[in-house]
C-alpha cells in the first residue's frame, strides 16, 4: 500500500506543478482521482485483508463511500469525456469551419 499511496500523491503533485511550464502552449493538465474502483485490484485487496470473507471487506469499504458503492471504470471514462472541452457530450454543436481564434486555455 505505501507505494500505491505514494503514486497517488505523485499524480496530484505533477498535476499541480505541470501547468506552470506548459500553460502558455495552450496545454491543460487535469487529474481524475475517483477513489475505489470496481476492478480486480480492489477485489484482490479485499481478499488479502480477509481470506475467509472478502465480501465483508467490500461491504465495509463501500459503506464508507458517499454513493455507497465502488465507482465503475465506465463511469470514470464517461466523466472524463463529459469534462473534455471537445467532448460531443459537453458541446453537442461544434463549428469546425470557424476562423475565430481559440479561447485561452483554462489552467486548473
N, C-alpha and C positions, 0 to 999 in steps of 0.2 A: 504493500500500500504506500510506503513512503515515496517510491519512485513515481507511482501513479499520481499522487497528490502534487509532487514537485513538478511534474509535467503540466498539470493543470495551472499551477501558478506561473509557470513559464509562458504559457499561452497568453494569459492575462497581461503579463509584463511586456511581451512582444507587441501585443495589440495596443498597449498604451504608448509605447515608445516608437514604433514603426512609422506612424503618420508624420512625425517630425521631419523625417528625411525624405518622404516621398509625396507629401500632400501637394506640393507645387506642380507635380507632374499630373495631377488630377486623379491620383490613386487613393482610394479609400481603404481603410483597414477596419474590419469588424471581426468579432469572435462570437460564436454561439456556444454557450455553456449550459446545456439542458439539465444537468443532474443525472440521476439514474435512468438508464435507457433499457428497455426490454430487449436484451440481447443475450447471447450465450455467456458473455463475460459476467454480467450481473448474476445470472443463474449459477455459474460456476462459483462465484464468490459466496452465494447463499449456501451452496453445498459444502464448501470448505468450512464455513462457520458452524454448520450443523448437519453432519452427515446423516443423522437419523431422521431429521425432518427439515429439509431445506425450505419447504414451502412456508414453514413458520417464520423463518428469517425474512422471506419475501413479504409476508403479510405485515410483519413488524416494520420493515423498511417503508413499505407503501403507505402504511397508516400515518407516517410522519410527513408524507408528501402532500402539499395542499390539494392536488387533484385526486389524491387517494390511490394512485397507480403510477407505474412507470410510464414514461413517455415512449412512443414508438419511433423507430428510425424514419418512417414515412412522415410523421408529424414534424420532426426536425427538418426534413427536406422541404416540406410544404411551407414551413415558417421561413426558411431561407429564401425560397422562391418568392414568397409574398413580399419579403423585405427588400429584395433586389430591385434596384432602380429601373431595370429594363424588363422586369417581370410582366408578362401579359396579365397576371392576376392583379397586379398593382396598377398597371397602366393599360387598360383594355384597348385604348385607341392611341396608336403611335403614328406620327407623321415622319416617315423616314426620308422624305424628299425635302424637308425644311432646310433652309440655308441659314437659319438663325444660329447664333453661337450657342454652344453648350452651356448650361448653367454651371456656376462654380461648384467645385467638389465640396461635399459635406464631410467634415472630419469629426469623428466622434471619439 
